[in-house]
Amino acid sequence: MITKDITIEELISRYPESVRFLLQKGIRCLECGEPAWGTLEENAREKGYDAAAIERLVRELNEWLDAKG
């Protein structure tokens, strides 16, 4: 299960398919082919997400990954 505290590097390493999801949500998770630094929460906050939106993002990401199997 993904949490807001997961680093982008770990997220991409464990779930490479999450790159597409994050890009659709406006969160760039790769820079020059390398994972962005920081946590999912930190990167979402940089894009203007508030606490409620981050919780929704995490929930939707987990649901999306579950559906991917």
C-alpha positions in Angstrom: 0.0 0.0 0.0 1.3 3.4 -1.0 1.4 6.2 1.6 2.0 9.9 1.2 5.4 9.4 2.8 6.8 7.1 0.1 9.7 8.6 -1.8 9.2 9.2 -5.5 12.3 7.1 -6.1 10.9 4.1 -4.2 7.5 4.5 -5.8 8.9 4.4 -9.3 11.2 1.6 -8.5 8.4 -0.6 -7.0 5.6 0.5 -9.3 7.0 1.9 -12.6 3.5 2.1 -14.0 2.8 4.8 -11.5 4.7 7.3 -13.6 1.7 7.5 -16.0 -0.8 8.1 -13.2 1.3 10.8 -11.6 1.8 12.6 -14.9 -2.0 12.5 -15.5 -2.3 14.3 -12.1 0.2 17.0 -13.0 3.0 15.6 -10.9 6.3 15.3 -12.7 8.1 12.4 -11.2 11.0 12.1 -13.6 13.6 14.6 -14.4 16.1 13.8 -17.1 15.1 10.1 -16.8 15.8 10.0 -13.0 13.2 10.0 -10.3 12.4 13.3 -8.7 13.6 13.8 -5.1 11.4 13.9 -2.1 8.2 12.2 -1.0 4.9 11.9 -2.9 3.4 14.4 -0.4 6.2 16.9 -1.0 5.9 16.7 -4.8 2.1 17.0 -4.6 2.4 20.1 -2.4 4.8 21.7 -4.9 1.9 21.3 -7.4 -0.6 23.0 -5.1 -2.2 20.0 -3.6 -3.6 20.6 -0.1 -3.9 17.9 2.6 -7.3 16.6 1.4 -6.2 16.5 -2.2 -3.1 14.5 -1.2 -5.2 12.0 0.7 -7.4 11.7 -2.4 -4.4 11.3 -4.6 -2.9 8.5 -2.5 -6.3 6.7 -2.3 -6.8 7.0 -6.1 -3.2 5.8 -6.7 -3.7 2.7 -4.6 -7.0 2.0 -6.3 -5.4 2.4 -9.7 -2.5 0.1 -8.8 -4.9 -2.5 -7.4 -6.9 -2.4 -10.7 -3.7 -2.9 -12.6 -3.1 -6.1 -10.6 
